[in-house]
Amino acid sequence: MIREQGFLRTEGDVNLTEGRKEWQRNHLSAEAFRLLEEDQAYFLQQSLSTPCLNVIGRSYDIYIEDIDGRKYMDFHGNSVHQVGYGNESVIRAIKEQLDILPFSPRRYTNKPAIELARKLVELAPGKLNKVLFAPGGTSAVSMALKLARKATGKFKTVSLWDSFHGASLDAISVGGEALFREGMGPLLPGSLHIMPYNSYRCFLGGSAESATKSLDYLEYVLERERDVGAIILEPIRCTDVQIPPKFYYERLRRICDEHGTLLIFDEIPTALGRTGKMFAFENYDILPDIVLLGKGLGGAVFPMAAMLVNDSLDVAEEIALGHFTHEKSSVGCAAALATLQYMEKYQLLERSRTLGVYMKSRLEEMKERFPVIGDVRGIGLLYGVELVKDRGTKEKALTEAEAVMYHCMEKGLSFKVSQGNVLTLAPPLVITDVQLEEAMDILEESIREVCGSLTGR
């Protein structure tokens, strides 16, 4: 946890810094300031959100455009924009469905819901053959926690410090970020936490030793906490891009099996091609008992989430796991189905892997050129560039990371900063070769401009 000037720098860049105010003074029009002031007058203030950075007027393809006509390649997008903004196939499916069945009440099903469920089951490996839908990722997390209790008869969970699983009270209980938990008082009983796989890297020789130590501790916990029903974690942490080694998950799966503990993967930001696979866990050749999807499932238009479970967990007939008003949203399901069909038609999984190779090569070249880059971590079209003042001490280059972000925005590239010093880059999967090359050029130029004193060049 990094705190600077009273700000917690974990999930994303802070919205109250002097750097942000200076960028606004230099780039926003009087009309933008007027609208931001009105926005702030009505909306509750909260970290990462209100007050806002700018006023967006349009979004299309890989771009967001502010009301003054400046456009930015969006490498953030809240992880919803795999198929880009305003995707014609998604918009067409939504418009058609609005004319046929704009809302489907509970107790009834509809064709789009059935077709989407069938499609997800066909895409998912193993016995992930049962589905529930929800209006958002946090709701899907809640359903998974309830199902784990029902299926195992155990109420405790194990999750990781620094993880994020949503902002509701039950989700922040299993989540591990102080930004959401601090000052909230008693949280969900039975929410246990262990260290992430790489927590010991400052004390051990490498991430392999650290991952082993983390799993050793997990076994220690499970041997003493007999009523742990589930372990929930992000297979690949999206915000600062943490990618555990393959053996970590192979052993984790064995540990869960040995202790009768369900393995829940929260892939809400990382599924649907972000890592080059439809599901992030497919990079590890293991199967979870439950996997959660969201964000990009609605095609960057409609809020949609899903829970896929092993069919042996179909054990909650007499209780309600979700029962949401928009559970089987006909419009949302049409959007999600069109998203998946578009991804298949235009081979976006393969494109994510191919462009990811180029992105990695460019970022690794920058790392060799600029000592301020302490680490580059990535898979598919998801990369984290960690900026440090010194590679030996790994002191975080907080001010520099924020400045690089604003320099990039001046040149038309938007992304977020996680953990205070990690430039998190998640472009839409529909990005072209030329657009990605332009984005990498902007990033390289901005690092050179901001960090010259730390690079010697």
C-alpha positions in Angstrom: 0.0 0.0 0.0 1.4 3.3 -1.1 0.3 6.5 0.6 1.5 9.9 -0.5 0.1 13.3 0.7 -2.7 11.4 2.3 -3.7 9.6 -0.9 -3.8 5.9 -1.3 -2.3 4.9 -4.6 -3.5 1.4 -5.4 -6.4 0.9 -7.8 -5.7 3.8 -10.1 -4.3 7.4 -10.4 -5.5 9.8 -7.8 -7.9 12.5 -8.8 -6.9 15.2 -6.3 -3.2 15.8 -7.0 -1.6 19.1 -8.0 -0.4 17.4 -11.2 -4.0 16.7 -12.2 -5.0 20.3 -11.5 -2.1 21.7 -13.5 -3.0 19.5 -16.5 -6.6 20.7 -16.3 -5.5 24.4 -16.1 -3.3 23.9 -19.2 -5.8 21.9 -21.4 -9.4 22.4 -20.5 -11.7 25.1 -21.9 -14.0 27.4 -19.8 -17.0 25.2 -20.9 -15.3 22.1 -19.6 -14.5 23.7 -16.3 -18.1 24.9 -16.1 -19.5 21.3 -16.6 -16.9 19.8 -14.2 -18.0 22.3 -11.5 -21.7 21.4 -12.1 -20.8 17.7 -12.0 -19.0 18.1 -8.7 -21.9 20.1 -7.3 -24.3 17.1 -7.8 -22.1 14.0 -7.3 -20.7 12.8 -4.1 -16.9 13.1 -4.0 -15.0 9.9 -4.0 -11.4 8.8 -4.7 -10.7 7.8 -8.3 -13.9 9.5 -9.5 -15.5 12.8 -8.5 -14.0 15.3 -9.1 -13.6 14.1 -12.7 -10.6 14.8 -15.0 -12.5 16.0 -18.1 -15.8 15.9 -20.0 -16.1 13.3 -22.7 -18.4 14.1 -25.7 -17.9 11.0 -27.9 -16.4 7.5 -27.9 -15.8 5.5 -31.0 -13.4 2.7 -32.2 -10.4 3.0 -29.9 -11.0 6.6 -29.1 -12.6 8.9 -26.5 -13.1 12.5 -27.5 -13.6 15.4 -25.1 -16.1 18.2 -25.7 -13.3 20.4 -27.1 -12.6 17.9 -29.8 -9.4 16.4 -28.5 -9.3 12.6 -29.0 -7.4 10.1 -27.0 -6.5 6.5 -27.8 -8.1 4.8 -24.8 -5.8 2.2 -23.2 -7.9 2.1 -20.0 -11.6 1.9 -20.9 -12.4 0.4 -17.5 -11.6 -2.9 -19.3 -14.9 -2.9 -21.2 -13.7 -2.1 -24.7 -12.3 -5.3 -26.2 -14.4 -4.8 -29.4 -14.0 -1.0 -29.3 -16.5 1.7 -28.7 -19.7 1.9 -30.8 -19.1 -1.5 -32.4 -21.6 -1.7 -35.2 -22.4 -5.3 -34.6 -23.1 -4.7 -30.9 -25.1 -1.5 -31.6 -27.2 -3.3 -34.3 -28.0 -6.2 -32.0 -29.1 -3.8 -29.2 -31.3 -1.8 -31.6 -33.0 -4.8 -33.0 -33.7 -6.2 -29.5 -35.1 -2.9 -28.3 -37.8 -3.2 -31.0 -38.6 -6.8 -30.0 -38.2 -7.3 -26.3 -36.8 -4.3 -24.4 -37.3 -5.9 -21.0 -37.8 -9.4 -19.8 -39.4 -9.7 -16.3 -38.3 -12.3 -13.8 -39.9 -15.7 -13.9 -39.6 -15.7 -17.7 -36.7 -16.5 -20.0 -36.0 -15.2 -23.5 -34.1 -16.4 -26.6 -31.1 -14.0 -26.3 -30.5 -15.2 -22.7 -30.6 -18.9 -23.7 -28.4 -18.3 -26.8 -25.8 -16.4 -24.7 -25.8 -19.1 -22.0 -25.3 -21.8 -24.7 -22.5 -19.8 -26.3 -20.6 -19.3 -23.0 -20.9 -22.9 -22.2 -19.6 -23.9 -25.6 -16.6 -21.5 -25.2 -15.7 -22.6 -21.6 -13.5 -25.7 -21.2 -14.2 -28.6 -18.9 -17.5 -28.9 -17.0 -18.2 -25.2 -16.7 -21.7 -25.9 -17.9 -24.0 -23.9 -15.7 -24.5 -20.1 -15.9 -26.2 -17.2 -14.1 -26.2 -13.6 -15.4 -26.0 -10.4 -13.4 -26.2 -6.7 -14.1 -22.5 -6.1 -13.1 -19.3 -7.8 -12.0 -19.7 -7.0 -8.3 -23.1 -8.8 -8.3 -21.5 -11.8 -9.9 -18.9 -11.9 -7.1 -21.8 -11.8 -4.6 -23.5 -14.8 -6.3 -20.2 -16.8 -6.3 -19.7 -16.2 -2.5 -23.3 -17.3 -1.8 -23.0 -20.4 -4.0 -19.7 -21.4 -2.3 -21.4 -21.3 1.1 -24.4 -23.3 -0.1 -22.3 -25.9 -2.0 -19.7 -26.5 0.7 -21.5 -25.7 3.9 -18.5 -23.5 4.9 -18.7 -19.7 5.2 -15.1 -18.7 5.2 -13.1 -17.5 2.1 -9.5 -16.9 1.4 -8.4 -14.1 -0.9 -5.3 -12.0 -1.5 -4.2 -8.7 -0.1 -4.2 -6.0 -2.8 -6.8 -7.7 -4.8 -10.0 -6.1 -6.2 -13.3 -7.8 -6.5 -15.8 -4.9 -6.6 -17.0 -2.1 -4.4 -20.0 -3.5 -2.5 -19.6 -4.5 1.2 -19.2 -8.2 0.6 -16.8 -7.6 -2.4 -14.5 -5.3 -0.4 -14.5 -7.9 2.4 -12.9 -10.4 0.1 -11.0 -7.7 -1.7 -7.7 -6.6 -0.3 -7.3 -2.9 -1.2 -7.3 -0.4 1.7 -8.7 2.3 -0.6 -12.1 0.5 -0.4 -11.8 -1.2 3.0 -10.3 1.6 5.2 -12.8 3.0 7.8 -15.6 0.6 6.8 -15.7 -1.1 10.2 -16.6 -4.8 10.5 -16.7 -6.5 7.2 -18.0 -9.9 6.0 -17.2 -12.5 8.7 -14.9 -15.2 7.6 -13.0 -13.2 5.0 -9.4 -14.4 5.4 -6.4 -13.0 3.4 -3.0 -14.2 2.4 -0.2 -12.5 0.6 0.0 -12.4 -3.2 2.4 -14.7 -5.0 5.1 -12.0 -5.3 4.9 -10.5 -1.8 8.3 -11.9 -0.7 10.2 -10.7 -3.8 12.0 -8.1 -1.7 13.3 -10.8 0.6 13.9 -13.8 -1.6 15.9 -14.5 -4.7 13.0 -14.5 -7.2 9.3 -14.7 -7.8 9.4 -18.6 -7.9 10.6 -18.7 -4.3 8.0 -16.1 -3.3 5.2 -18.0 -5.0 6.2 -21.1 -3.2 6.3 -19.3 0.2 2.8 -17.9 -0.5 1.3 -21.3 -1.2 3.1 -22.8 1.8 1.2 -20.2 3.9 -2.1 -21.0 2.2 -1.7 -24.7 3.2 -0.9 -23.6 6.7 -4.1 -21.6 6.8 -6.3 -24.3 5.3 -5.0 -26.9 7.7 -6.1 -24.8 10.7 -9.2 -23.1 9.2 -11.4 -26.1 8.6 -14.4 -24.1 7.4 -13.0 -22.4 4.3 -15.4 -23.0 1.4 -13.6 -21.1 -1.3 -10.5 -19.3 -2.5 -11.2 -16.3 -4.8 -8.6 -14.5 -6.8 -7.8 -12.8 -10.0 -5.7 -15.3 -12.1 -4.0 -12.3 -13.6 -4.2 -9.1 -11.6 -5.4 -6.4 -14.1 -4.5 -3.1 -12.4 -0.8 -3.4 -12.0 -0.5 -6.6 -14.2 0.8 -9.3 -11.9 1.2 -12.7 -13.7 2.0 -15.7 -11.5 4.0 -18.5 -12.9 2.3 -21.6 -14.2 3.4 -23.9 -11.3 1.7 -21.5 -8.9 -1.8 -22.3 -10.2 -1.0 -26.0 -10.7 -0.2 -26.3 -7.1 -3.1 -24.1 -6.0 -5.5 -26.3 -7.9 -4.1 -29.4 -6.0 -4.3 -27.6 -2.7 -8.0 -26.7 -3.3 -8.8 -30.3 -4.2 -7.0 -31.7 -1.2 -8.9 -29.5 1.2 -12.3 -29.5 -0.5 -12.1 -25.8 -1.2 -13.7 -24.3 -4.3 -11.5 -22.2 -6.6 -13.1 -19.1 -7.9 -11.4 -17.0 -10.6 -12.5 -13.4 -10.9 -11.8 -12.7 -14.6 -14.2 -9.7 -14.8 -11.5 -7.4 -16.3 -9.3 -10.0 -17.9 -11.4 -12.6 -19.8 -12.7 -12.2 -23.3 -9.4 -12.1 -25.1 -7.5 -9.6 -23.0 -4.7 -12.1 -22.3 -4.8 -13.8 -25.7 -7.2 -16.5 -24.6 -11.0 -16.3 -24.1 -10.5 -17.0 -20.4 -7.3 -16.0 -18.6 -7.1 -19.3 -16.7 -6.6 -21.1 -20.1 -3.0 -19.7 -20.0 -2.4 -22.0 -17.0 -4.0 -25.3 -18.2 -6.1 -25.7 -15.1 -9.9 -25.4 -14.4 -11.6 -23.3 -11.7 -14.8 -24.4 -10.1 -16.3 -21.0 -10.8 -15.3 -18.2 -13.2 -16.7 -14.7 -13.2 -17.0 -12.5 -16.3 -18.1 -8.9 -16.8 -17.0 -5.6 -18.1 -16.3 -6.3 -21.8 -19.1 -8.9 -21.9 -21.5 -6.1 -22.7 -19.6 -4.8 -25.7 -18.7 -1.5 -24.1 -22.4 -0.5 -24.2 -24.4 -2.6 -21.8 -23.6 -3.6 -18.2 -23.5 -7.4 -18.2 -21.8 -10.1 -16.1 -21.9 -13.8 -15.8 -21.0 -16.6 -13.5 -20.0 -19.9 -15.0 -19.8 -22.9 -12.7 -19.0 -26.6 -12.7 -22.3 -28.4 -13.2 -21.7 -30.3 -10.0 -22.4 -27.0 -8.1 -26.0 -26.8 -9.3 -27.2 -27.3 -5.7 -29.1 -24.1 -4.8 -32.6 -24.8 -6.1 -34.3 -23.7 -2.9 -32.6 -20.3 -2.5 -32.0 -17.3 -4.7 -28.4 -16.6 -5.7 -29.0 -13.6 -7.8 -32.7 -12.8 -8.6 -31.7 -9.5 -10.0 -34.3 -7.3 -11.8 -32.1 -7.3 -14.9 -30.8 -10.9 -14.5 -31.7 -12.2 -17.9 -31.7 -8.8 -19.7 -32.8 -9.4 -23.3 -30.9 -6.3 -24.4 -27.8 -7.1 -22.4 -27.7 -10.7 -23.6 -28.1 -9.6 -27.2 -25.2 -7.2 -26.7 -23.0 -9.9 -25.2 -23.8 -12.5 -27.8 -23.0 -10.0 -30.6 -19.7 -9.2 -28.8 -18.6 -12.9 -28.7 -19.7 -13.4 -32.3 -17.7 -10.4 -33.4 -14.6 -11.6 -31.5 -14.8 -15.0 -33.3 -15.5 -13.5 -36.7 -12.6 -11.2 -36.6 -10.2 -13.5 -34.7 -9.6 -11.1 -31.9 -7.9 -13.7 -29.7 -5.3 -14.3 -32.3 -5.0 -10.6 -32.9 -4.4 -10.0 -29.1 -1.6 -12.5 -29.1 0.0 -11.2 -32.3 -0.1 -7.5 -31.3 0.9 -8.5 -27.8 4.2 -9.7 -29.2 4.9 -6.4 -30.8 3.8 -4.5 -27.7 6.2 -6.6 -25.6 9.1 -6.0 -27.9 8.6 -2.3 -27.9 8.3 -2.1 -24.1 11.3 -4.3 -23.6 13.3 -2.0 -25.9 12.2 1.0 -23.8 13.3 -0.8 -20.7 16.8 -1.3 -22.1 17.0 2.3 -23.1 15.5 3.9 -20.0 16.6 2.9 -16.5 13.5 4.5 -15.0 11.6 1.4 -16.2 12.1 -1.1 -13.5 9.9 -3.9 -14.9 7.7 -4.7 -17.8 4.9 -7.3 -17.2 2.3 -8.4 -19.7 0.4 -11.0 -21.6 -1.8 -10.5 -24.7 -2.8 -6.9 -24.9 -2.4 -6.2 -21.2 0.9 -4.6 -20.0 2.2 -2.9 -16.9 5.3 -0.6 -17.1 6.7 -0.1 -13.6 8.7 3.2 -13.1 11.3 3.3 -10.4 13.8 5.9 -9.2 16.4 3.2 -8.9 16.3 -0.4 -10.1 18.4 -1.6 -7.1 16.2 -0.2 -4.4 13.0 -0.3 -6.5 11.9 3.0 -5.0 8.7 4.0 -6.8 8.8 6.9 -9.2 5.4 8.3 -8.2 5.6 11.8 -9.5 7.3 10.7 -12.7 4.6 8.1 -13.5 1.8 10.7 -13.1 3.7 13.1 -15.3 4.3 10.5 -18.0 0.5 9.9 -18.0 -0.3 13.6 -18.5 2.4 14.0 -21.2 0.9 11.0 -23.0 -2.6 12.6 -22.8 -1.3 15.8 -24.3 -0.2 13.7 -27.3 -3.5 11.7 -27.5 -2.9 8.5 -25.4 -4.9 7.8 -22.2 -4.3 5.1 -19.6 -4.3 4.8 -15.9 -1.5 4.5 -13.3 -1.8 1.7 -10.7 0.0 1.3 -7.4 1.3 4.8 -7.9 4.0 3.9 -10.4 2.7 1.3 -12.9 1.5 2.5 -16.3 -1.3 0.1 -17.0 -1.8 -0.3 -20.8 -4.9 -2.2 -22.0 -5.8 -1.2 -25.6 -9.0 -2.4 -27.3 -8.4 -5.7 -29.2 -9.5 -4.0 -32.4 -6.6 -1.7 -32.4 -4.7 -1.6 -35.7 -1.0 -2.1 -36.2 -0.5 1.5 -37.1 -2.5 2.8 -34.0 -0.5 0.5 -31.7 2.8 1.7 -33.1 1.7 5.3 -32.7 0.7 4.7 -29.1 4.1 3.1 -28.3 5.9 6.1 -30.0 3.9 8.5 -27.7 4.7 6.5 -24.6 8.4 6.4 -25.5 8.6 10.1 -26.3 6.8 11.0 -23.0 9.1 8.8 -20.9 12.1 10.5 -22.5 10.7 14.0 -21.9 9.7 13.4 -18.2 12.4 11.0 -17.0 15.5 12.4 -18.7 17.1 13.1 -15.3 16.5 9.4 -14.3 17.6 8.0 -17.7 20.7 10.0 -18.5 19.4 10.6 -22.0 
